[in-house]
Amino acid sequence: MDFGALVLTIKEKVSKRLEGHSLDLTGALKRGLTRGVLIVGVVLLLFTISVYTGIMPRGSFHGRMPQCDSSFIRELLIKAVNQSPAGQNGLKVLKVNEIGDFAVVGPLGTSGDPEAEARNCSAFTLTNAGKAIFFFELTWSSPKKDEVWLEITKSSL
């Protein structure tokens, strides 16, 4: 066998083996981005599920007073009314329609201020005794600002 033919034969065999292992940068980049987006999506989905199922506590406020119309405050208002003395006598909140934030105590004093120390809110509700308006105040019940106190200050009932 000729030396040149031997080199060409080896070159062909090596080329055939390397064809399947070539580096495709655009394909690798697309796969990497796809995998990255998929991982971020799964992490966000798991985080959302953990918050809404209660695995991760919703009451983790990180020192920020919750908004009057947040789902946490809506649930807290229903619980406060239904477990109050009036609630034990039969009054039940069936639905919280609209909640307004009408006064805030804080550095800026503006409605919706995330740094507020307290909030004064009003809620239009439907109870088993008819329509009712509840005025309530939200304050911190712990120095760590991780628990909220809801106090009903006035109601139309």
Buried (B, 14 or more C-beta within 10 A) or exposed (E): EEEEEEEEEEEEEEEEEEEEEEEEEEEEEEEEEEEEEEEEEEEEEEEEEEEEEEEEEEEEBEEEBBBBBEEEBBEBBBEBBBEEEBBEEEBEBEEBEEBBBEBBBBEEEEBEBEEBBBBBBBBBBEBEEEEBEBBBBBBBEEEEBBEBBBEBEEBEB
